[in-house]
């Protein structure tokens, strides 16, 4: 699964995108990411993030002990105001919200362009 994720990221890396989800990399400190893992899954993923110049926007714990739920973009200002709304139902993960900073032309949308 992790290899397919890296392939997908490399494939879309030249486009504007938002990639979000539970990445399950418990050993990555996203406040101070450094690739000390070499060939580990975490190390390969950090290489991918760096190669594609991605910004990781979640800076809080999303479980009791780790930041597993992540939001990545190529455009650093595309996402802001990430908020932790606390635990999600019976899950050990937290519910997150964020703002997508993208303007659009309402007239073009109405015309279907």
NORBELQUI-V308240 format. One record per residue. N is the residue number from 0. RES is the residue in one small letter. SS is DSSP state (a for helix, b for strand, c for the rest). NEAR is the number of other C-alpha atoms within 8 Angstrom. D_CENTER is the distance of its C-alpha to the mean C-alpha in whole Angstrom. Layout:
BEGIN
N & RES & SS & NEAR & D_CENTER
N & RES & SS & NEAR & D_CENTER
END
This chain:
BEGIN
0 & x & c & 4 & 16
1 & x & a & 6 & 14
2 & x & a & 6 & 16
3 & x & a & 7 & 16
4 & x & a & 8 & 12
5 & x & a & 10 & 13
6 & x & a & 8 & 15
7 & x & a & 8 & 13
8 & x & a & 10 & 11
9 & x & a & 9 & 14
10 & x & a & 7 & 16
11 & x & a & 8 & 14
12 & x & c & 9 & 13
13 & x & c & 6 & 16
14 & x & c & 6 & 15
15 & x & c & 8 & 13
16 & x & c & 7 & 10
17 & x & b & 8 & 7
18 & x & b & 8 & 5
19 & x & b & 8 & 5
20 & x & b & 7 & 7
21 & x & b & 7 & 9
22 & x & c & 7 & 9
23 & x & c & 6 & 12
24 & x & c & 7 & 12
25 & x & c & 7 & 14
26 & x & c & 5 & 16
27 & x & c & 7 & 13
28 & x & c & 8 & 14
29 & x & c & 8 & 11
30 & x & c & 5 & 13
31 & x & c & 5 & 15
32 & x & c & 8 & 14
33 & x & c & 6 & 16
34 & x & c & 9 & 17
35 & x & c & 5 & 20
36 & x & c & 7 & 20
37 & x & c & 7 & 21
38 & x & c & 6 & 21
39 & x & c & 7 & 19
40 & x & a & 7 & 16
41 & x & a & 11 & 14
42 & x & a & 12 & 16
43 & x & a & 10 & 16
44 & x & a & 9 & 12
45 & x & a & 11 & 12
46 & x & a & 9 & 14
47 & x & a & 11 & 12
48 & x & a & 10 & 10
49 & x & a & 8 & 13
50 & x & a & 7 & 15
51 & x & c & 11 & 12
52 & x & c & 7 & 12
53 & x & c & 12 & 8
54 & x & b & 10 & 7
55 & x & b & 9 & 5
56 & x & c & 10 & 6
57 & x & c & 9 & 7
58 & x & c & 7 & 11
59 & x & c & 6 & 13
60 & x & c & 9 & 13
61 & x & c & 13 & 12
62 & x & c & 11 & 15
63 & x & c & 7 & 19
64 & x & c & 6 & 18
65 & x & c & 8 & 14
66 & x & c & 14 & 11
67 & x & c & 12 & 10
68 & x & b & 12 & 7
69 & x & b & 13 & 4
70 & x & b & 11 & 2
71 & x & b & 11 & 3
72 & x & b & 14 & 7
73 & x & c & 13 & 10
74 & x & c & 8 & 12
75 & x & c & 8 & 11
76 & x & c & 6 & 13
77 & x & c & 9 & 12
78 & x & b & 12 & 10
79 & x & b & 10 & 12
80 & x & b & 7 & 14
81 & x & b & 11 & 11
82 & x & b & 7 & 14
83 & x & b & 10 & 14
84 & x & b & 8 & 17
85 & x & b & 7 & 18
86 & x & b & 11 & 19
87 & x & c & 9 & 18
88 & x & c & 4 & 22
89 & x & c & 5 & 23
90 & x & c & 7 & 20
91 & x & c & 8 & 19
92 & x & c & 10 & 15
93 & x & b & 12 & 15
94 & x & b & 10 & 14
95 & x & b & 9 & 12
96 & x & b & 9 & 12
97 & x & b & 9 & 11
98 & x & b & 8 & 13
99 & x & b & 7 & 13
100 & x & c & 8 & 15
101 & x & c & 5 & 17
102 & x & c & 4 & 21
103 & x & c & 5 & 23
104 & x & c & 6 & 27
105 & x & a & 6 & 28
106 & x & a & 6 & 31
107 & x & a & 8 & 29
108 & x & a & 9 & 27
109 & x & a & 7 & 31
110 & x & a & 6 & 32
111 & x & c & 5 & 30
112 & x & c & 5 & 29
END
